[in-house]
């Protein structure tokens, strides 16, 4: 679901949260495998983390994919459409989470500056590996 900044602050207050970020590089390098990995990771987060808020926050460079590969952009858009409607996932396409790192618990996703900042704040950072999948 898409929320306002005030709603994000309210939701993050007093809860554990996982920021899940992907980059254009991850998507373009791994293509279909990247989409499968994102779906798999979201399923796993939802299945095993009932008390954790997941904030899915794609890097702003992802928008460039539309100019590079329109067909893949459509597939990506289909997946993002599902995430935007999912009541268990906060979809942050405004990069609101960058201003609220202190309110977040951990980072998962593509290596990027935000992952580095989480590390500087002493927060756990887990880099996503497209080759690591769940069995279900």
C-alpha positions as CSV (number, residue, x, y, z in Angstrom):
1,X,0.0,0.0,0.0
2,X,1.1,3.5,-0.6
3,X,1.1,5.8,2.4
4,X,1.9,9.5,3.2
5,X,4.9,10.5,5.2
6,X,2.8,11.0,8.3
7,X,1.3,7.6,7.9
8,X,4.7,6.0,7.5
9,X,6.0,7.7,10.7
10,X,2.9,6.4,12.5
11,X,3.3,2.9,11.2
12,X,7.1,2.7,12.0
13,X,6.7,4.0,15.5
14,X,7.5,1.3,18.0
15,X,7.6,-1.5,15.4
16,X,10.4,-3.5,13.8
17,X,10.8,-2.7,10.1
18,X,12.7,-3.9,7.1
19,X,13.5,-1.6,4.3
20,X,13.6,-3.6,1.0
21,X,15.3,-1.6,-1.8
22,X,16.1,-2.7,-5.4
23,X,18.1,-0.9,-8.0
24,X,18.0,-0.7,-11.8
25,X,21.3,-2.5,-11.9
26,X,19.9,-5.4,-10.0
27,X,16.9,-5.6,-12.3
28,X,18.7,-5.2,-15.6
29,X,21.5,-7.6,-14.6
30,X,19.1,-10.3,-13.4
31,X,15.9,-9.5,-15.4
32,X,13.3,-12.3,-14.9
33,X,15.3,-13.8,-12.1
34,X,15.2,-10.4,-10.3
35,X,11.4,-10.3,-10.6
36,X,11.2,-13.9,-9.2
37,X,13.6,-13.0,-6.4
38,X,11.5,-10.0,-5.4
39,X,8.3,-12.0,-5.4
40,X,10.0,-14.8,-3.4
41,X,11.5,-12.4,-0.9
42,X,8.1,-10.6,-0.4
43,X,6.4,-14.0,0.2
44,X,9.1,-15.0,2.7
45,X,8.9,-11.7,4.5
46,X,5.1,-11.9,4.8
47,X,5.1,-15.6,5.8
48,X,7.8,-15.3,8.5
49,X,7.6,-11.8,9.8
50,X,4.1,-11.0,11.0
51,X,5.4,-8.5,13.5
52,X,7.7,-6.7,11.1
53,X,6.7,-3.9,8.8
54,X,8.2,-4.2,5.3
55,X,8.8,-1.0,3.4
56,X,9.5,-1.7,-0.3
57,X,11.4,1.3,-1.6
58,X,12.7,1.1,-5.2
59,X,15.7,3.2,-6.0
60,X,14.8,6.3,-8.1
61,X,17.1,5.0,-10.9
62,X,14.6,2.1,-11.6
63,X,12.5,4.6,-13.6
64,X,15.3,4.6,-16.3
65,X,14.4,1.0,-17.2
66,X,11.3,2.3,-19.1
67,X,13.7,4.0,-21.6
68,X,15.9,0.9,-21.9
69,X,13.5,-2.0,-22.2
70,X,9.8,-1.3,-22.5
71,X,8.8,-5.0,-22.4
72,X,10.7,-5.6,-19.2
73,X,9.4,-2.4,-17.7
74,X,5.8,-3.7,-18.3
75,X,6.6,-6.9,-16.4
76,X,8.2,-4.9,-13.6
77,X,5.2,-2.6,-13.5
78,X,2.9,-5.6,-13.2
79,X,4.8,-6.8,-10.1
80,X,4.9,-3.3,-8.6
81,X,1.1,-2.9,-9.1
82,X,0.6,-6.0,-6.9
83,X,2.9,-4.7,-4.2
84,X,1.2,-1.3,-4.2
85,X,-2.1,-3.0,-3.5
86,X,-0.7,-5.4,-0.9
87,X,-1.9,-4.3,2.6
88,X,1.0,-6.0,4.2
89,X,3.7,-4.1,2.3
90,X,4.3,-0.3,2.4
91,X,5.3,0.8,-1.1
92,X,7.5,3.9,-0.8
93,X,8.0,5.3,-4.3
94,X,8.8,8.8,-2.8
95,X,11.9,7.6,-0.9
96,X,10.4,8.8,2.3
97,X,12.3,6.1,4.2
98,X,15.6,8.0,3.6
99,X,14.5,10.6,6.1
100,X,13.4,8.1,8.7
101,X,16.4,5.7,8.9
102,X,16.5,6.1,12.7
103,X,12.9,4.7,12.8
104,X,13.8,1.6,10.8
105,X,15.3,-1.6,12.0
106,X,17.2,-3.2,9.1
107,X,18.0,-3.0,5.4
108,X,17.5,-5.8,2.8
109,X,18.1,-5.5,-1.0
110,X,20.5,-4.2,-3.6
111,X,23.9,-2.7,-2.6
112,X,23.5,1.0,-2.7
113,X,24.1,4.2,-0.7
114,X,21.1,3.6,1.5
115,X,22.5,0.3,2.5
116,X,25.7,2.1,3.4
117,X,23.9,4.7,5.5
118,X,22.0,1.9,7.4
119,X,25.4,0.4,8.2
120,X,26.7,3.7,9.4
121,X,23.7,4.0,11.7
122,X,24.7,0.5,13.1
123,X,21.6,-1.1,11.6
124,X,21.8,-4.7,10.1
125,X,22.3,-4.7,6.3
126,X,21.5,-7.8,4.2
127,X,22.4,-7.8,0.6
128,X,20.0,-9.7,-1.7
129,X,21.4,-12.6,-3.7
130,X,19.3,-13.6,-6.7
131,X,20.6,-17.1,-6.5
132,X,19.4,-17.7,-3.0
133,X,15.7,-18.8,-3.1
134,X,13.2,-20.3,-0.8
135,X,12.0,-23.9,-1.3
136,X,8.3,-22.9,-1.4
